Amino acid sequence: MAKEKSQFVCSDCGGTSPKWLGKCPACGAWNSLVEGIAPQQGETKNRFAALSATAEVAVLADIEANEVERSPTGHEELDRVLGGGIVEGGVVLIGGDPGIGKSTLLLQALDSLQRQGKSTLYVTGEESGAQVALRSRRLGLERSQVRVLAEIQLEKILATLQAHTPDVAVIDSIQTVYSDQLSSAPGSVAQVRECAAHLTRAAKASGTCIVLVGHVTKEGALAGPRVLEHMVDTVLYFEGDTHGPFRLVRAIKNRFGAVNEIGVFAMTERGLKGVSNPSAIFLSQHAEPVPGSCVMVTLEGTRPLLVEIQALVDSGGPSPRRLSVGLDRDRLAMLLAVLHRHAGVACMDQDVFVNAVGGVRISEPAADLAVMLSIASSLRGKALPKGFFAFGEVGLAGEVRPAPRGQERLKEAAKLGFTVALVPKANAPKKAIAGLEVHAVERVEEALNLVRSLA
């Protein structure tokens, strides 16, 4: 037998090289080339015939388009992230760390949909049918009628989807599926790309909603080619500490709804349960205010959330550390420079640690003012007033800029019992909010002086 030729494929872009290189010649990524078997001559013939479809050129105004119909999954938090429920023919990709709860949530959702009269199919490539059944018993899904298929060959999965035509199908996971048309191993760039393309085409043609479970790399990104995220309609990420009880599901892409929506779940013995008041888990339970703590209101999609920002300023050595968890480290360095230049608060010889409580990640700049106030509070050793919160973006010139949808943030905080607010001047409410004392500022030094007078 002739020796099979090998080639090296980039795990980031799918580019190939006849020999191993430290840097991918196509995309420039380092240490991304993985050895695989080179395709034989004639092996790729007509592989994409099933993906091509004839279509006529049409005028946009003449195309009939109705609002997409959604089917609620029975889990309010998951429906929020999906934009209201699953869509016929939609393809959803969900990724997260091992053991964070992806398979658990999807099995619960399939059981809820099946009890609503929907036809469901759970395709598992990582477990046997008996293992899935044991998990369903642990979750309390007694006498569940969800159909299970333990299979990893793409052609057999497509044949099953065509024979049973389920309303919703879960593929757990896309990295375990392989096609006979390719000689590379399951999980390789080519296999993931082609299997996802065929499953996406099957979903569009049959109207079945397909949910793909994806592995993640050690950096937290979805494993496989980047084109995988472009193929699907919705991309969801599981976030949170696997050692903690709470999980966040965040929408990164959604063709049928808003992006950056989050769903909050609590991991229990009976699986994942939605959290109706997520602000409660992001606030520490202090009997009395403590130095270095400031509450802010962040927006996650359409939902305002109250999050506690904690800071610890301690004497450092010749090379002080700047460490942030849940916040951008570069932005922390910038805020410390603004604090020194415009407010006279120097931390150049101090270690500064900043943390967003509850494992939430805050990416919006409206957290700037709360971060600066918590740092100043820790440095002075004086707590902020009870019932106090702040939000606002801080510029390099020391100005405090408005945050979007400020009225909703203020109303959410007032509803949860907060009484004192420090906000940008442009976010000051025109009408007084019952039980809430609002202080509007334009500059960083003005904000710090106001906090000193309140304390």
N, C-alpha and C positions, 0 to 999 in steps of 0.2 A: 504494500500500500504506500502511496505517495505521502510524504510528510505534509501535514496541514500547515499552511503558512500562517504566521501570526502578524498582527498589526497592533498599533497602539492608538487608542481612541481617547480623546479629551472628554472628561466627565462634565466639563462646563459647557462646551460648545458643540461637541460631537465631531470635531476635526480629527483627521487620521494622520498617522506618521508611520513609516516603515520601521523605525527604530525608536527606542526610548529617548526622550529629551527632557531636560529639567523644566523647560518652558514650552508651552504649546505654541507652535508656529502660526496657528490661526487666530487665537484670541489673546495670547500672551499670558495666560494663567500659569502659575508655577505648580509643579508637582501634581498635575491633573491628568497625566497620560496613564491609562490603564491597559494592560495587555489583553488582547482578545484574538479570536480566530478570524482571519480575513475571509470575506465571502468568496465562494467559488464562482467561476465564470458561468453565467446563465442563471445563477441562483436568484437574482433579483428581478427576473423577467415577470412582468405583469403583477408585481406585488401590490401596486397601488391602484389596480383596476377597480377595486371595490370602493375606493375613496372618490373616484371621479363621478360626477353627475352632470348630465346635460341641463342647460338652463337657457332661457330666452332673455334677451335684453328688454327691460321694462322701465317705464317712466316712474319715478319715485311717487308722484302724486296719484298714479293709477293703481299702486299696490295696496291691497286691502290689509290693514293692520289693526288688530284689536288688542285690548289690554290682555296681558297674559293671565291665565287663571292659575291660582295658587292653591295648594292643598296643605293645610296646617299639619305639622308633624305631631301635634299634641304636647310639644315642649315649647312654652312661650319664649324662652330665652333663645332657643335655636331658631325659631321662626323670626325673631327680631333680627338676627344676624343674616338670615337668608333673604330678608326683605318681605316676610309675610308667610313664607312656606315654600314648598318645593314647586318647581315649574315643570310642566310636561315637556320632555325632550331636553331638559337642562342637564348639564354636566358639572358636578361639584367636586372640587379637589380639597381634601382636608388633611393637614399635616400637623405633626407635633412630636414631642419627645416620646421615646418608648415608655409605656406604662402610664401615660398621662390621662388616658380615658377615651381615646378615639373610638375603638371598637365597642366599648361599653355604651357610649352615647348613641352610636349608630344602631346597635342592636335594640336599645330601648325605643329609638325613633321608629324602626321598622315594625316593632311589636305594636306601637300605638297606631301606625298607619294601617296595619293589618286588621286591627280591631275596628277601624273606621270603614272597612270594606275594601281597602286597596290590596292589590296583588303585589306581593313582595318577594324578593330573592336575595339571599345573603351568600355571596361567593367568597369562600375563605381559602387563601393560599398558604396561610401560616399555621392554621390549626386544623384539626380533624373535626368532623361533624359532632363527635362525642364531646370534644372540648368546648365547642360552641354551646351545646346543650347544657353542659355543666355550668357554664357562665350564666346562661339564661335562668337556671334554677337559683343560682346565688343572687341574681337580681330580682327574684320574686316574680318572674314572668311565667306564671304557671300555665300549662297547656297552650303555649304559644304556637300559632299556626304559620309562623314564618318559615318559608322553604329555604333549605340550606344546601349548597353545592360545594364540595371540597375539590377544587380543580384549579390548575395553573396554566393549562394550555389554552391559548387564545381562541383557536378554532372551535374547541368544544364549548367554551363559554359563550361565544357568539351563537352557536347552534342552539344552546339552551335558552338564550335570550329570545331567539327567533321562535322557538317551539312554545315557550310559556308566556311570552310577551307580558312580563310583569310591569306594573306601574312604576315601581321603584326597585332598583337593584344596587347593591353595595359590592364593590370589588375591594377586598381587603387582603393584600395591598397590590398596587400597580407594579411594584418592584419585584413581585414574585411571579408575575405573568410572563409567559414567553410565547413566541410564534414559531411554528415549524419552518417558516420561510426564511428564518435567520439562524445562523450557526452560533451566534454569540450567546453568552450565558444570561439567564434571567437577571434583571437589574442593571444590565449594561445600558449605555446611552441609546443605542439603536433599538434594543428591545422595548425600553420604556417609551420611547418616542413613537414607535410604530404601533404598539399595543394601545396606547392612549388615543392615537389617531383613529384606529379601527373602532374602538369602543365609542368614541365621540360621534363618529359617523353612524354607528348603529343606534345611538340615542336619538339623533336628529331624524333618522329615517323611520324609527318605530314609535317615537313618542315616549319611550321609557326614560325616566329620570335616573341617571347613573351617578353614583357617588364613588369616587376613587379615593382610597386611603393612600397617602404618600409618606415615605420615610423622610427624615430630615438628617442633614449632616451635623457634624459636631459644632459648626458655626450657627446652626439653627435654621438654615435655608433648606428648602425642599430639595431632596436628592434627585439627581437626574438632570436632563437638559432643561435649560431655561424656557425652551419652547413649550414645555409641558404646561406651564402656567398660562401661556397665551392661547392654547387650544381650548381650555375649559371655560365655562361661563362664570363660575364662582370659585374663589380661592379662600379657604378658611384656615386659620392657624390656631392651634391650641397653645395657650400660654399658662404660666403658673409654675409654682414649685411642686414637684411630685411628692415632696414630703409634707406639704400643707394640704388643707382640706378644700381649698378653692381653686377653681379653674376658670380661665377666660378664653372665650372663643371669639376671635377677631376676624372680620371680613376685610381682606386686602384687595380683592377684586370682586365685583358683582355686576353683571350685565342686567340684572333684573331688580336691583335695589341700590341702596346707599352703601358706600364703602366706609370703612373705619367704624362700623357699628360693632359693639361687643355684646356678648352674652355672658352672664356670670353664673357659674354652677358651683355647687358644693358636692364633694365626693362623700357619699355615705355608704353604709353597708348594702343598701339597695340600689346602688348606682348613683348617677349624677342627677341632682335635683336643682331646679332653677332657683336663684336667689331673687326675691321680689324687691328687696331694698339693698342694693349693692353698696351704697355709700357707707352702710354700717360696718362692712368688713374692712374698709380702707381707713377707718378712724380708730386710733388707739383709745382704750378706756382708761383715761386718767381721772382720778378723783378730783385733783386740782391741776391747773395749768402748770406745765413744766417748761424750763428754758429750752430753747432750740426746737420748738414745735410750732408749726403754723399750718392751718387748714386752708386749702384752696379749692376752687370749683373748676374742674376740667370738663371738657366736652368730649365724649366718645360717641361719634356719630350724631344722633339726635338726642342723646341722653346726657344730661348734666350729672356729674358724679363729684361728691366731696371726697377729697383725698388729703391725708395728712402728710406734710413734708417735714422730715426731721433732719436736723443738722447737729453735728458735734464738732466744735472747734477746740483743739487741744494743742498744747505746746509741742512743736516739732523740732527736728534737728536742723542741720545745715541744708538738707533737701526736703522741705515739707511736702507731704503727700496731699493730693486732691483726688478723692475717690467718690463716685456717685453710683447709686444703684437705682435703676428705673428712670434716670435722667441722663441727658447728654453730658459727658465729661468735658467736652470742649466748651459747651455753653457755661458750665460751672466756672471754668477758668476765666471766661469773659466777664461773668457777673462779679467775680471777685475783683477784677481790675476796675470795673465801673464803680463798685462799692468803695474802693480805695480812692479813686480819682475824684468822684463827685460827692461822696458822703463822708470822707475822711476816716473810714473804717479800714484799718490795715490788718491783713492776715498773712503777710508775706513770710512770717516766721512761724506760722501755725499750721498744723495738720487740719484739713477740712474734710469731713465726711458728710455726705448728704444721701438720704434714703427716702424713697416713696413707700409708705406703709402698705402692706398687703400684696406686694409683688406686682403691682400695676406699673406699666411703662408709660411715662408721660412724654409725648413728643411735641406738644404745642408750646409756643413761647409764652402763653398766658401764665405759666408757672413761675416766671422770672421773679415777680415781686414777692411771692411767698417764699421762694428760696432765699432771697436776700434778707428778708425779715427774720427767717429762722436762723440764718448764720449770725446776724447781728444779735439776736436774742441769746444764742449760745455763747457768743463771745462776751457779752455783758453779764451773763448769768442771771438774767431777769426774764421771767415768763411773759408772754403776751396775754392780754386780758382774756377772761373767760368768755366763750361764745364769739371769739374773734375769727375772721377769715379774710383772705385777700386774694386778688388775682389781677394780672396785668402784665403786659410785655414791657421790658426795659430795653431802651436803646443805648448805643455806645456814648451818646451825648448826655446820658443821665435822664432822659425824658421817659415818662411812663405812658405807654401807648395803649389804646383801647383793645379789649378782647371781643371777638365776635359773640353775638347773642348774650350780651351782658345781663339783660333783664331776666332771662330764663335762669341764669346762674344765681342771681340774687334771690329770686322766688324759691328756687330749690333749697338754698341755704336757710331762708326764713322758715320754710316748711319743716325743716329738721331742727328748728329751735335755736339757730345762731342769731345773735343780736347786734353785733358790731361788724361792719364791713369797711374795708379799705380798697377802693377801686380807682381806676383811671377817671379823670374828669369827664371824658366823653361817655363813660358808662354810667354816670350818675343818673338815677331814675327821675323822670319829670314829676311823677306822682309818688308820694311817700308810700313805702311798703310797711304794712302793719307789723310792729314789733321789731323793726330793723333800723338801726342807726347807721347811716351811710356817710362815710368820709371820702371825698373825692380829692385826688392829688394829681399834680402834673409833673413833679420832679422826684427823684429818688431821695434827695436830702429832705424834701418836704414830707415824704412818707415816714422816714426814720424819726424826724422831729415830732410828728404827730403820734407815732407809736410810743415814744418816750413820755409824752404828756398823758397818754391814756394809761400807761402802766404806772 
